[in-house]
Amino acid sequence: MQLHISGHHIEVTDSMRHYVSEKIERLSHHFDKITNTHVILSVDKNNQKAEATMHVNGKDLFAEANHDDLYAAIDLLADKLDRQLIKHKEKMRNH
């Protein structure tokens, strides 16, 4: 799985990069056909935002999360992507 992390109005530090990669790698335990993931971290005044586009076999998944803390936004983003992956996996299995 390829992982691209970029920042918008923020410099992505090594600790942020490690935290995002750890959370995204956890998602590959649920669904192993993830090919590419692009994560954008951004800051607008007091609002921290994390958004991701995940390319899986047969579909593109998108999620975004806002929070006062960037690490909490990353956690919310990972939870949203986790739910979407499980739903996509169940659809593929039932089809």
PDB file as gemmi writes it, atoms N, CA and C in Angstrom:
CRYST1    1.000    1.000    1.000  90.00  90.00  90.00 P 1                      
ATOM      1  N   MET A   1       0.838  -1.169   0.000  1.00  0.00           N  
ATOM      2  CA  MET A   1       0.000   0.000   0.000  1.00  0.00           C  
ATOM      3  C   MET A   1       0.890   1.241   0.000  1.00  0.00           C  
ATOM      4  N   GLN A   2       0.564   2.169  -0.875  1.00  0.00           N  
ATOM      5  CA  GLN A   2       1.299   3.424  -0.937  1.00  0.00           C  
ATOM      6  C   GLN A   2       0.562   4.463  -0.100  1.00  0.00           C  
ATOM      7  N   LEU A   3       1.310   5.246   0.649  1.00  0.00           N  
ATOM      8  CA  LEU A   3       0.741   6.261   1.513  1.00  0.00           C  
ATOM      9  C   LEU A   3       1.402   7.597   1.216  1.00  0.00           C  
ATOM     10  N   HIS A   4       0.595   8.605   0.852  1.00  0.00           N  
ATOM     11  CA  HIS A   4       1.080   9.954   0.575  1.00  0.00           C  
ATOM     12  C   HIS A   4       0.471  10.882   1.618  1.00  0.00           C  
ATOM     13  N   ILE A   5       1.312  11.622   2.318  1.00  0.00           N  
ATOM     14  CA  ILE A   5       0.857  12.546   3.345  1.00  0.00           C  
ATOM     15  C   ILE A   5       1.344  13.935   2.973  1.00  0.00           C  
ATOM     16  N   SER A   6       0.416  14.887   2.920  1.00  0.00           N  
ATOM     17  CA  SER A   6       0.793  16.261   2.605  1.00  0.00           C  
ATOM     18  C   SER A   6       0.092  17.210   3.569  1.00  0.00           C  
ATOM     19  N   GLY A   7       0.611  18.417   3.653  1.00  0.00           N  
ATOM     20  CA  GLY A   7       0.054  19.412   4.554  1.00  0.00           C  
ATOM     21  C   GLY A   7      -0.368  20.646   3.804  1.00  0.00           C  
ATOM     22  N   HIS A   8      -1.431  21.267   4.256  1.00  0.00           N  
ATOM     23  CA  HIS A   8      -1.935  22.506   3.681  1.00  0.00           C  
ATOM     24  C   HIS A   8      -1.905  23.552   4.782  1.00  0.00           C  
ATOM     25  N   HIS A   9      -1.053  24.557   4.656  1.00  0.00           N  
ATOM     26  CA  HIS A   9      -0.822  25.576   5.676  1.00  0.00           C  
ATOM     27  C   HIS A   9      -0.225  24.980   6.951  1.00  0.00           C  
ATOM     28  N   ILE A  10       0.464  23.854   6.813  1.00  0.00           N  
ATOM     29  CA  ILE A  10       1.096  23.209   7.956  1.00  0.00           C  
ATOM     30  C   ILE A  10       2.279  22.395   7.450  1.00  0.00           C  
ATOM     31  N   GLU A  11       3.330  22.352   8.259  1.00  0.00           N  
ATOM     32  CA  GLU A  11       4.471  21.505   7.931  1.00  0.00           C  
ATOM     33  C   GLU A  11       4.272  20.156   8.610  1.00  0.00           C  
ATOM     34  N   VAL A  12       4.316  19.099   7.830  1.00  0.00           N  
ATOM     35  CA  VAL A  12       4.093  17.757   8.355  1.00  0.00           C  
ATOM     36  C   VAL A  12       5.389  17.271   8.995  1.00  0.00           C  
ATOM     37  N   THR A  13       5.351  17.080  10.306  1.00  0.00           N  
ATOM     38  CA  THR A  13       6.534  16.629  11.032  1.00  0.00           C  
ATOM     39  C   THR A  13       6.632  15.108  10.985  1.00  0.00           C  
ATOM     40  N   ASP A  14       7.753  14.602  11.430  1.00  0.00           N  
ATOM     41  CA  ASP A  14       7.961  13.151  11.438  1.00  0.00           C  
ATOM     42  C   ASP A  14       6.990  12.453  12.389  1.00  0.00           C  
ATOM     43  N   SER A  15       6.691  13.089  13.517  1.00  0.00           N  
ATOM     44  CA  SER A  15       5.753  12.466  14.459  1.00  0.00           C  
ATOM     45  C   SER A  15       4.345  12.398  13.866  1.00  0.00           C  
ATOM     46  N   MET A  16       3.932  13.438  13.135  1.00  0.00           N  
ATOM     47  CA  MET A  16       2.621  13.402  12.462  1.00  0.00           C  
ATOM     48  C   MET A  16       2.604  12.312  11.402  1.00  0.00           C  
ATOM     49  N   ARG A  17       3.674  12.249  10.626  1.00  0.00           N  
ATOM     50  CA  ARG A  17       3.771  11.252   9.553  1.00  0.00           C  
ATOM     51  C   ARG A  17       3.716   9.837  10.139  1.00  0.00           C  
ATOM     52  N   HIS A  18       4.413   9.611  11.233  1.00  0.00           N  
ATOM     53  CA  HIS A  18       4.416   8.298  11.878  1.00  0.00           C  
ATOM     54  C   HIS A  18       3.027   7.965  12.440  1.00  0.00           C  
ATOM     55  N   TYR A  19       2.364   8.943  13.056  1.00  0.00           N  
ATOM     56  CA  TYR A  19       1.047   8.726  13.645  1.00  0.00           C  
ATOM     57  C   TYR A  19       0.013   8.379  12.566  1.00  0.00           C  
ATOM     58  N   VAL A  20       0.043   9.111  11.448  1.00  0.00           N  
ATOM     59  CA  VAL A  20      -0.896   8.840  10.347  1.00  0.00           C  
ATOM     60  C   VAL A  20      -0.618   7.474   9.742  1.00  0.00           C  
ATOM     61  N   SER A  21       0.640   7.152   9.513  1.00  0.00           N  
ATOM     62  CA  SER A  21       0.947   5.856   8.903  1.00  0.00           C  
ATOM     63  C   SER A  21       0.561   4.707   9.823  1.00  0.00           C  
ATOM     64  N   GLU A  22       0.710   4.900  11.125  1.00  0.00           N  
ATOM     65  CA  GLU A  22       0.306   3.868  12.080  1.00  0.00           C  
ATOM     66  C   GLU A  22      -1.202   3.634  12.034  1.00  0.00           C  
ATOM     67  N   LYS A  23      -1.976   4.711  11.963  1.00  0.00           N  
ATOM     68  CA  LYS A  23      -3.440   4.597  11.926  1.00  0.00           C  
ATOM     69  C   LYS A  23      -3.917   3.990  10.603  1.00  0.00           C  
ATOM     70  N   ILE A  24      -3.298   4.361   9.499  1.00  0.00           N  
ATOM     71  CA  ILE A  24      -3.713   3.852   8.191  1.00  0.00           C  
ATOM     72  C   ILE A  24      -3.305   2.390   8.035  1.00  0.00           C  
ATOM     73  N   GLU A  25      -2.145   2.017   8.554  1.00  0.00           N  
ATOM     74  CA  GLU A  25      -1.707   0.615   8.491  1.00  0.00           C  
ATOM     75  C   GLU A  25      -2.660  -0.290   9.271  1.00  0.00           C  
ATOM     76  N   ARG A  26      -3.261   0.239  10.334  1.00  0.00           N  
ATOM     77  CA  ARG A  26      -4.225  -0.529  11.115  1.00  0.00           C  
ATOM     78  C   ARG A  26      -5.437  -0.899  10.254  1.00  0.00           C  
ATOM     79  N   LEU A  27      -5.777  -0.036   9.296  1.00  0.00           N  
ATOM     80  CA  LEU A  27      -6.933  -0.301   8.431  1.00  0.00           C  
ATOM     81  C   LEU A  27      -6.671  -1.453   7.472  1.00  0.00           C  
ATOM     82  N   SER A  28      -5.420  -1.687   7.136  1.00  0.00           N  
ATOM     83  CA  SER A  28      -5.107  -2.770   6.197  1.00  0.00           C  
ATOM     84  C   SER A  28      -5.340  -4.144   6.812  1.00  0.00           C  
ATOM     85  N   HIS A  29      -5.534  -4.220   8.138  1.00  0.00           N  
ATOM     86  CA  HIS A  29      -5.861  -5.501   8.763  1.00  0.00           C  
ATOM     87  C   HIS A  29      -7.288  -5.926   8.427  1.00  0.00           C  
ATOM     88  N   HIS A  30      -8.168  -4.946   8.183  1.00  0.00           N  
ATOM     89  CA  HIS A  30      -9.554  -5.256   7.849  1.00  0.00           C  
ATOM     90  C   HIS A  30      -9.728  -5.607   6.376  1.00  0.00           C  
ATOM     91  N   PHE A  31      -9.002  -4.905   5.528  1.00  0.00           N  
ATOM     92  CA  PHE A  31      -9.174  -5.084   4.088  1.00  0.00           C  
ATOM     93  C   PHE A  31      -7.806  -4.984   3.444  1.00  0.00           C  
ATOM     94  N   ASP A  32      -7.338  -6.073   2.838  1.00  0.00           N  
ATOM     95  CA  ASP A  32      -5.962  -6.112   2.348  1.00  0.00           C  
ATOM     96  C   ASP A  32      -5.794  -5.611   0.914  1.00  0.00           C  
ATOM     97  N   LYS A  33      -6.866  -5.195   0.247  1.00  0.00           N  
ATOM     98  CA  LYS A  33      -6.765  -4.765  -1.141  1.00  0.00           C  
ATOM     99  C   LYS A  33      -6.748  -3.249  -1.283  1.00  0.00           C  
ATOM    100  N   ILE A  34      -6.134  -2.562  -0.319  1.00  0.00           N  
ATOM    101  CA  ILE A  34      -5.951  -1.114  -0.389  1.00  0.00           C  
ATOM    102  C   ILE A  34      -4.714  -0.851  -1.230  1.00  0.00           C  
ATOM    103  N   THR A  35      -4.862  -0.081  -2.299  1.00  0.00           N  
ATOM    104  CA  THR A  35      -3.730   0.152  -3.182  1.00  0.00           C  
ATOM    105  C   THR A  35      -3.022   1.465  -2.897  1.00  0.00           C  
ATOM    106  N   ASN A  36      -3.780   2.536  -2.627  1.00  0.00           N  
ATOM    107  CA  ASN A  36      -3.190   3.854  -2.505  1.00  0.00           C  
ATOM    108  C   ASN A  36      -4.013   4.686  -1.533  1.00  0.00           C  
ATOM    109  N   THR A  37      -3.347   5.480  -0.720  1.00  0.00           N  
ATOM    110  CA  THR A  37      -4.027   6.375   0.216  1.00  0.00           C  
ATOM    111  C   THR A  37      -3.330   7.724   0.196  1.00  0.00           C  
ATOM    112  N   HIS A  38      -4.133   8.787   0.070  1.00  0.00           N  
ATOM    113  CA  HIS A  38      -3.600  10.145   0.078  1.00  0.00           C  
ATOM    114  C   HIS A  38      -4.242  10.901   1.236  1.00  0.00           C  
ATOM    115  N   VAL A  39      -3.430  11.370   2.176  1.00  0.00           N  
ATOM    116  CA  VAL A  39      -3.910  12.072   3.365  1.00  0.00           C  
ATOM    117  C   VAL A  39      -3.455  13.522   3.295  1.00  0.00           C  
ATOM    118  N   ILE A  40      -4.390  14.450   3.543  1.00  0.00           N  
ATOM    119  CA  ILE A  40      -4.081  15.875   3.574  1.00  0.00           C  
ATOM    120  C   ILE A  40      -4.428  16.405   4.960  1.00  0.00           C  
ATOM    121  N   LEU A  41      -3.444  17.003   5.604  1.00  0.00           N  
ATOM    122  CA  LEU A  41      -3.636  17.623   6.911  1.00  0.00           C  
ATOM    123  C   LEU A  41      -3.631  19.133   6.708  1.00  0.00           C  
ATOM    124  N   SER A  42      -4.614  19.832   7.277  1.00  0.00           N  
ATOM    125  CA  SER A  42      -4.688  21.272   7.074  1.00  0.00           C  
ATOM    126  C   SER A  42      -5.119  21.978   8.352  1.00  0.00           C  
ATOM    127  N   VAL A  43      -4.793  23.281   8.394  1.00  0.00           N  
ATOM    128  CA  VAL A  43      -5.128  24.118   9.537  1.00  0.00           C  
ATOM    129  C   VAL A  43      -5.795  25.389   9.015  1.00  0.00           C  
ATOM    130  N   ASP A  44      -6.964  25.723   9.566  1.00  0.00           N  
ATOM    131  CA  ASP A  44      -7.646  26.973   9.283  1.00  0.00           C  
ATOM    132  C   ASP A  44      -8.002  27.613  10.612  1.00  0.00           C  
ATOM    133  N   LYS A  45      -7.257  28.628  10.998  1.00  0.00           N  
ATOM    134  CA  LYS A  45      -7.416  29.315  12.285  1.00  0.00           C  
ATOM    135  C   LYS A  45      -7.380  28.315  13.430  1.00  0.00           C  
ATOM    136  N   ASN A  46      -8.495  28.045  14.098  1.00  0.00           N  
ATOM    137  CA  ASN A  46      -8.513  27.111  15.233  1.00  0.00           C  
ATOM    138  C   ASN A  46      -8.997  25.730  14.847  1.00  0.00           C  
ATOM    139  N   ASN A  47      -9.310  25.539  13.589  1.00  0.00           N  
ATOM    140  CA  ASN A  47      -9.892  24.280  13.125  1.00  0.00           C  
ATOM    141  C   ASN A  47      -8.823  23.429  12.453  1.00  0.00           C  
ATOM    142  N   GLN A  48      -8.596  22.239  12.982  1.00  0.00           N  
ATOM    143  CA  GLN A  48      -7.651  21.287  12.404  1.00  0.00           C  
ATOM    144  C   GLN A  48      -8.450  20.281  11.574  1.00  0.00           C  
ATOM    145  N   LYS A  49      -8.010  20.017  10.365  1.00  0.00           N  
ATOM    146  CA  LYS A  49      -8.769  19.137   9.482  1.00  0.00           C  
ATOM    147  C   LYS A  49      -7.855  18.071   8.894  1.00  0.00           C  
ATOM    148  N   ALA A  50      -8.369  16.847   8.855  1.00  0.00           N  
ATOM    149  CA  ALA A  50      -7.663  15.737   8.218  1.00  0.00           C  
ATOM    150  C   ALA A  50      -8.618  15.121   7.213  1.00  0.00           C  
ATOM    151  N   GLU A  51      -8.152  14.924   5.996  1.00  0.00           N  
ATOM    152  CA  GLU A  51      -8.982  14.282   4.975  1.00  0.00           C  
ATOM    153  C   GLU A  51      -8.146  13.262   4.226  1.00  0.00           C  
ATOM    154  N   ALA A  52      -8.827  12.238   3.739  1.00  0.00           N  
ATOM    155  CA  ALA A  52      -8.109  11.150   3.072  1.00  0.00           C  
ATOM    156  C   ALA A  52      -8.942  10.597   1.924  1.00  0.00           C  
ATOM    157  N   THR A  53      -8.253  10.215   0.881  1.00  0.00           N  
ATOM    158  CA  THR A  53      -8.841   9.492  -0.234  1.00  0.00           C  
ATOM    159  C   THR A  53      -8.129   8.157  -0.318  1.00  0.00           C  
ATOM    160  N   MET A  54      -8.907   7.088  -0.230  1.00  0.00           N  
ATOM    161  CA  MET A  54      -8.340   5.745  -0.222  1.00  0.00           C  
ATOM    162  C   MET A  54      -8.836   4.994  -1.455  1.00  0.00           C  
ATOM    163  N   HIS A  55      -7.914   4.480  -2.227  1.00  0.00           N  
ATOM    164  CA  HIS A  55      -8.245   3.708  -3.417  1.00  0.00           C  
ATOM    165  C   HIS A  55      -8.194   2.231  -3.048  1.00  0.00           C  
ATOM    166  N   VAL A  56      -9.353   1.594  -3.134  1.00  0.00           N  
ATOM    167  CA  VAL A  56      -9.426   0.158  -2.860  1.00  0.00           C  
ATOM    168  C   VAL A  56      -9.879  -0.536  -4.132  1.00  0.00           C  
ATOM    169  N   ASN A  57      -9.866  -1.838  -4.106  1.00  0.00           N  
ATOM    170  CA  ASN A  57     -10.243  -2.626  -5.261  1.00  0.00           C  
ATOM    171  C   ASN A  57     -11.703  -2.368  -5.604  1.00  0.00           C  
ATOM    172  N   GLY A  58     -11.954  -1.594  -6.663  1.00  0.00           N  
ATOM    173  CA  GLY A  58     -13.305  -1.365  -7.141  1.00  0.00           C  
ATOM    174  C   GLY A  58     -13.955  -0.083  -6.689  1.00  0.00           C  
ATOM    175  N   LYS A  59     -13.308   0.713  -5.820  1.00  0.00           N  
ATOM    176  CA  LYS A  59     -13.962   1.908  -5.317  1.00  0.00           C  
ATOM    177  C   LYS A  59     -12.945   2.869  -4.716  1.00  0.00           C  
ATOM    178  N   ASP A  60     -13.308   4.158  -4.685  1.00  0.00           N  
ATOM    179  CA  ASP A  60     -12.525   5.165  -3.983  1.00  0.00           C  
ATOM    180  C   ASP A  60     -13.317   5.614  -2.769  1.00  0.00           C  
ATOM    181  N   LEU A  61     -12.685   5.613  -1.611  1.00  0.00           N  
ATOM    182  CA  LEU A  61     -13.329   6.029  -0.376  1.00  0.00           C  
ATOM    183  C   LEU A  61     -12.765   7.378   0.041  1.00  0.00           C  
ATOM    184  N   PHE A  62     -13.640   8.271   0.506  1.00  0.00           N  
ATOM    185  CA  PHE A  62     -13.211   9.594   0.955  1.00  0.00           C  
ATOM    186  C   PHE A  62     -13.797   9.866   2.330  1.00  0.00           C  
ATOM    187  N   ALA A  63     -12.991  10.450   3.194  1.00  0.00           N  
ATOM    188  CA  ALA A  63     -13.473  10.838   4.521  1.00  0.00           C  
ATOM    189  C   ALA A  63     -12.712  12.073   4.970  1.00  0.00           C  
ATOM    190  N   GLU A  64     -13.378  12.894   5.783  1.00  0.00           N  
ATOM    191  CA  GLU A  64     -12.717  14.041   6.379  1.00  0.00           C  
ATOM    192  C   GLU A  64     -13.211  14.218   7.804  1.00  0.00           C  
ATOM    193  N   ALA A  65     -12.349  14.792   8.638  1.00  0.00           N  
ATOM    194  CA  ALA A  65     -12.692  14.984  10.045  1.00  0.00           C  
ATOM    195  C   ALA A  65     -12.112  16.309  10.519  1.00  0.00           C  
ATOM    196  N   ASN A  66     -12.894  17.034  11.324  1.00  0.00           N  
ATOM    197  CA  ASN A  66     -12.478  18.309  11.903  1.00  0.00           C  
ATOM    198  C   ASN A  66     -12.459  18.192  13.415  1.00  0.00           C  
ATOM    199  N   HIS A  67     -11.457  18.827  14.033  1.00  0.00           N  
ATOM    200  CA  HIS A  67     -11.375  18.839  15.488  1.00  0.00           C  
ATOM    201  C   HIS A  67     -10.420  19.955  15.903  1.00  0.00           C  
ATOM    202  N   ASP A  68     -10.439  20.299  17.176  1.00  0.00           N  
ATOM    203  CA  ASP A  68      -9.515  21.315  17.680  1.00  0.00           C  
ATOM    204  C   ASP A  68      -8.084  20.788  17.732  1.00  0.00           C  
ATOM    205  N   ASP A  69      -7.924  19.495  17.929  1.00  0.00           N  
ATOM    206  CA  ASP A  69      -6.612  18.851  17.996  1.00  0.00           C  
ATOM    207  C   ASP A  69      -6.396  18.031  16.728  1.00  0.00           C  
ATOM    208  N   LEU A  70      -5.234  18.177  16.107  1.00  0.00           N  
ATOM    209  CA  LEU A  70      -4.969  17.473  14.849  1.00  0.00           C  
ATOM    210  C   LEU A  70      -4.907  15.962  15.042  1.00  0.00           C  
ATOM    211  N   TYR A  71      -4.342  15.511  16.145  1.00  0.00           N  
ATOM    212  CA  TYR A  71      -4.252  14.069  16.390  1.00  0.00           C  
ATOM    213  C   TYR A  71      -5.644  13.462  16.618  1.00  0.00           C  
ATOM    214  N   ALA A  72      -6.537  14.210  17.260  1.00  0.00           N  
ATOM    215  CA  ALA A  72      -7.913  13.738  17.436  1.00  0.00           C  
ATOM    216  C   ALA A  72      -8.637  13.693  16.087  1.00  0.00           C  
ATOM    217  N   ALA A  73      -8.345  14.655  15.205  1.00  0.00           N  
ATOM    218  CA  ALA A  73      -8.935  14.642  13.864  1.00  0.00           C  
ATOM    219  C   ALA A  73      -8.454  13.427  13.077  1.00  0.00           C  
ATOM    220  N   ILE A  74      -7.191  13.054  13.243  1.00  0.00           N  
ATOM    221  CA  ILE A  74      -6.653  11.872  12.569  1.00  0.00           C  
ATOM    222  C   ILE A  74      -7.332  10.616  13.099  1.00  0.00           C  
ATOM    223  N   ASP A  75      -7.570  10.559  14.419  1.00  0.00           N  
ATOM    224  CA  ASP A  75      -8.285   9.421  14.999  1.00  0.00           C  
ATOM    225  C   ASP A  75      -9.695   9.306  14.436  1.00  0.00           C  
ATOM    226  N   LEU A  76     -10.411  10.434  14.349  1.00  0.00           N  
ATOM    227  CA  LEU A  76     -11.769  10.430  13.794  1.00  0.00           C  
ATOM    228  C   LEU A  76     -11.758  10.002  12.330  1.00  0.00           C  
ATOM    229  N   LEU A  77     -10.756  10.463  11.591  1.00  0.00           N  
ATOM    230  CA  LEU A  77     -10.619  10.093  10.180  1.00  0.00           C  
ATOM    231  C   LEU A  77     -10.407   8.590  10.039  1.00  0.00           C  
ATOM    232  N   ALA A  78      -9.553   8.025  10.856  1.00  0.00           N  
ATOM    233  CA  ALA A  78      -9.284   6.582  10.793  1.00  0.00           C  
ATOM    234  C   ALA A  78     -10.542   5.786  11.128  1.00  0.00           C  
ATOM    235  N   ASP A  79     -11.327   6.251  12.100  1.00  0.00           N  
ATOM    236  CA  ASP A  79     -12.571   5.560  12.449  1.00  0.00           C  
ATOM    237  C   ASP A  79     -13.570   5.600  11.302  1.00  0.00           C  
ATOM    238  N   LYS A  80     -13.687   6.761  10.640  1.00  0.00           N  
ATOM    239  CA  LYS A  80     -14.610   6.872   9.506  1.00  0.00           C  
ATOM    240  C   LYS A  80     -14.191   5.965   8.354  1.00  0.00           C  
ATOM    241  N   LEU A  81     -12.903   5.955   8.053  1.00  0.00           N  
ATOM    242  CA  LEU A  81     -12.419   5.082   6.984  1.00  0.00           C  
ATOM    243  C   LEU A  81     -12.590   3.612   7.341  1.00  0.00           C  
ATOM    244  N   ASP A  82     -12.432   3.290   8.605  1.00  0.00           N  
ATOM    245  CA  ASP A  82     -12.622   1.917   9.064  1.00  0.00           C  
ATOM    246  C   ASP A  82     -14.054   1.463   8.820  1.00  0.00           C  
ATOM    247  N   ARG A  83     -15.016   2.301   9.169  1.00  0.00           N  
ATOM    248  CA  ARG A  83     -16.424   1.963   8.942  1.00  0.00           C  
ATOM    249  C   ARG A  83     -16.720   1.801   7.451  1.00  0.00           C  
ATOM    250  N   GLN A  84     -16.166   2.690   6.633  1.00  0.00           N  
ATOM    251  CA  GLN A  84     -16.394   2.601   5.186  1.00  0.00           C  
ATOM    252  C   GLN A  84     -15.768   1.340   4.605  1.00  0.00           C  
ATOM    253  N   LEU A  85     -14.582   0.981   5.080  1.00  0.00           N  
ATOM    254  CA  LEU A  85     -13.928  -0.235   4.583  1.00  0.00           C  
ATOM    255  C   LEU A  85     -14.717  -1.483   4.943  1.00  0.00           C  
ATOM    256  N   ILE A  86     -15.213  -1.547   6.163  1.00  0.00           N  
ATOM    257  CA  ILE A  86     -15.992  -2.715   6.584  1.00  0.00           C  
ATOM    258  C   ILE A  86     -17.264  -2.818   5.761  1.00  0.00           C  
ATOM    259  N   LYS A  87     -17.925  -1.684   5.509  1.00  0.00           N  
ATOM    260  CA  LYS A  87     -19.147  -1.677   4.701  1.00  0.00           C  
ATOM    261  C   LYS A  87     -18.846  -2.120   3.261  1.00  0.00           C  
ATOM    262  N   HIS A  88     -17.740  -1.627   2.700  1.00  0.00           N  
ATOM    263  CA  HIS A  88     -17.367  -2.008   1.343  1.00  0.00           C  
ATOM    264  C   HIS A  88     -17.032  -3.501   1.270  1.00  0.00           C  
ATOM    265  N   LYS A  89     -16.336  -4.003   2.278  1.00  0.00           N  
ATOM    266  CA  LYS A  89     -15.977  -5.416   2.310  1.00  0.00           C  
ATOM    267  C   LYS A  89     -17.226  -6.307   2.380  1.00  0.00           C  
ATOM    268  N   GLU A  90     -18.203  -5.898   3.183  1.00  0.00           N  
ATOM    269  CA  GLU A  90     -19.448  -6.664   3.282  1.00  0.00           C  
ATOM    270  C   GLU A  90     -20.219  -6.645   1.967  1.00  0.00           C  
ATOM    271  N   LYS A  91     -20.217  -5.506   1.269  1.00  0.00           N  
ATOM    272  CA  LYS A  91     -20.883  -5.440  -0.029  1.00  0.00           C  
ATOM    273  C   LYS A  91     -20.214  -6.357  -1.045  1.00  0.00           C  
ATOM    274  N   MET A  92     -18.869  -6.367  -1.020  1.00  0.00           N  
ATOM    275  CA  MET A  92     -18.145  -7.227  -1.949  1.00  0.00           C  
ATOM    276  C   MET A  92     -18.413  -8.712  -1.636  1.00  0.00           C  
ATOM    277  N   ARG A  93     -18.493  -9.056  -0.375  1.00  0.00           N  
ATOM    278  CA  ARG A  93     -18.741 -10.431   0.035  1.00  0.00           C  
ATOM    279  C   ARG A  93     -20.144 -10.872  -0.337  1.00  0.00           C  
ATOM    280  N   ASN A  94     -21.136  -9.986  -0.136  1.00  0.00           N  
ATOM    281  CA  ASN A  94     -22.533 -10.338  -0.428  1.00  0.00           C  
ATOM    282  C   ASN A  94     -22.811 -10.382  -1.925  1.00  0.00           C  
ATOM    283  N   HIS A  95     -22.019  -9.664  -2.701  1.00  0.00           N  
ATOM    284  CA  HIS A  95     -22.242  -9.627  -4.149  1.00  0.00           C  
ATOM    285  C   HIS A  95     -21.750 -10.916  -4.754  1.00  0.00           C  
TER     286      HIS A  95                                                      
END                                                                             
